[in-house]
Amino acid sequence: MDNLAKKAIRGLVQLIFGLGFFLFVPAWTLDFWQAWLWLLVFAVSAALITVYLWKHDRQLLRRRIAAGPGAEKEKSQKLIQLLASLIFVGVLVLPSLDHRFSWSTVPIYVVVTGRLLVASGFFVILLVFKENTFTGATIEVAAEQRVISTGLYAVVRHPMYSGSLVMFLGIPLALGSWWGLLMSLAMTAIIAWRLFHEERFLVRNLKGYQEYRQKVRYRLLPLIW
């Protein structure tokens, strides 16, 4: 097992334990079946994508491992990433508190729908990774990078963010919380903020991106925005 694989596995394990912490500590119980099942869906999906990248695109795996506020080069992106990290914690903590204090009554079919949305979001992200090897976790342009306009990129300009929005919509529902959707709305705002900054950066630094913007009109949602 090489260093990249070890680093990816270590990061994934740390992530899963961190998710578990923010799910079960605020709930103050392990009797939270929605959280256990969501954690299973998340862990399996993330592991499968990690294995795929390790086998087929190790350079992209390296780009994805370098994530978080500290990995960004621009101050604005450091702030955006910091806020996104805090809101992601809130996406877990608010449903956890909701479970503890029984604020929401969410039908089983909605919980199942939430899990399907999470899995669907991961699937969209996998399709993006298969199409675009330059999809790093930070906003930058590689020396050999080119505009990708095939696959989902022929439909919207930021399909990975689209998949992420589907996932973040599904998380509170999968955890049995209506109130958690407030944090999903906050994450939507952060993603839109990051998207605007990213587009300005790509127009300045990636040859052909302005022409691509004119060809593909929609950012996240076909026929809407």
N, C-alpha and C positions, 0 to 999 in steps of 0.2 A: 504494500500500500504506500503510495507516494505522499509527499507533504501536502499537496493540494487536496487529496482525498481526506487525509487526516484533519486538515483545517476545515473542510466542508462538513465533515461528520461532527467535529467538535462544535462548530457554530450551530448546526441543526439541533444537536442535543441541548445546548445551552438555551436556544430559542424555545424549545418545547418545555423545558423546566421553567423558564421565565414566564411563558404563557400560563402554565399550571399555577404558578405563584399568584399571578394577577387574577386568575379565575377563582381559586379556592380559598385564598386568605381573606379577601373581602366578604365572601359568602360565609366564611367561618364554619364550613362543613365540607366533607367529601361526598355527601349525599346530594349530588348535583349531576344527575344523569345527562342532562342536556350538554353540560360542559365536557363531560367525559367523551361523549360521542362526537362533539365538535372537535375536540382535541385530537381524536383519532383520525377524523377526516382531514384535518389540517396537517397532522404529522405524516400520514401516508401520502398525501398529495405533494407536500414539500419534499419528502424523501424520493418519490418517483421522479420529480423534476431534477433533483440533485443528481440522481443516478444517470438520468438521460444526458445531462450536461457533461458529467464526468466521462461518459462513453463517447459522446458525439461532438462536444464543443467545450473543451477544457479552457480555452481562452475566455469564453463567455462566463464560465463558472468563476474564473479568477475575477472578472469584472463585477460579477454579482456579489462576491464575498466582500469586496471593498465597498462597504455601504455605511450609511449613517452620517450624522452631521460632521464628524471629524474628517470624513473622506471627501467632502465637497471642497471646491476651490474658491467659490464666490461666497461672500458674506451673506448675501440674500438667501442663497440655497442652504447655507448652514442653518439659518434661522428657520426656513421652511421645513427642513428635515427635522430639526429639533421639535417644532410644533407638531409635525406629523407623528413623531415618535410618542409624544405626550398624548395626542389624541388617540393613537392606536391603543395605548394603555387604557385610556378612558373607554374605548369600545369594548374592552373586556371587563373593566372594573364596574361600570354602571350596570350592566346586566347581572354581574355577580351580586352587587348590592340589591338589585331588583329581586333576585332569587332569595336573598336573605330576609328581606322585609316584605316579600309577596306583594309587590306593587302591581305586577302584571298577571293576567291570565291569558296565556297564549295557547290556542288549540294545537294538538299534535300535528295536524296537517301543515300548519304554518311553520312549526319547528322543522319538519321534514323538508318543506320548501326552502327554508333557510340553508339547510345542509346542501341541498342541490345547487343553490346559488353559489355557495362557497366552492363546491367542487367545479361548477361551471366556470367560475372566475379563474380558478387554477388552470383549467383546460385552455381557456383563452390565452392565458399567460404562456403556457407551454407552446401553443401555436405561434405566438409572437417570438419566442426564443428560437423556434425552428426556422423562422423566416428571417430573423435579424440577429446576426451574431454580434452586433454592436450595441445591444441593449444593456448597457451598463447600469449600475445602481447610482452612478453620479452623472451629472451633466457635463459632458466633455466630448470632444471629437477626436477619434483616433486618426493617426496619420493616413491609414489606408481606408478610412470610412467613406461610404457612399450612401446616397439616398436610396432607401428601400421603398418600393412602391407596389410590391406584389403581395398576394395573400390578403390578410386583414388590412394591411396598409393601403390597399386599393379602395377600401371602404371608409376608414377613418384614419386620421393622421397619428393618433396615439392609442392604438388598440390595447397596449398593456395597461394603460390607465383605465380604459373601459372595463377590462377584466377585473382590475382592482376595485372599481366602483361596484361591480356586481358582487364581488366577494364581501366588501364592507357593508353592503345592503343586507347580505345574507347572515352575517355573523350575529347581530342582535336577535334576529328571528330564530336562528339555530340554537341560541342560548335561552330562548323563551322570554324575551324582553321586548316590550314595545318601547320603553323609555330609552333603551340603547340606540334606537334609531336617531336620537338627537346627536349622538356622537358620529353616526354615519354621515349625517348632514354636514357636520363640522369637517369630517375628512374629505367630503366632496369639495368643500370650499378650499381646503388646503391643496388638493390635487389640481384644482383649476388654477390656483395661484402659481403653483410650480409649473404648470403647463404653459402659462403665458410667458414666464421667464425662460423656459426651455425653448420656446419657439423663437423668441428674440435672439437667443444665443445661436440657434441653428441657422437662422437667416444670415447672421453675421459670419459664421464660421464654417458652414457646410455648403459646399458648392452644389447648386441645383435645388436647394431646399425651398427657395422662394417660388420657383417654377412648380415644385411639387405641391406647395400650398394652394396654388392657383388651380391645379388639376384635381386635387382631393379637397373638397370644400369643408368637410365636417371634421371636427376635432375628436369628439368622443362618441356621439350618438348619431347614427345615420339619419338624415332628413330632419334633424332637430338642431344639433349644435356641434 
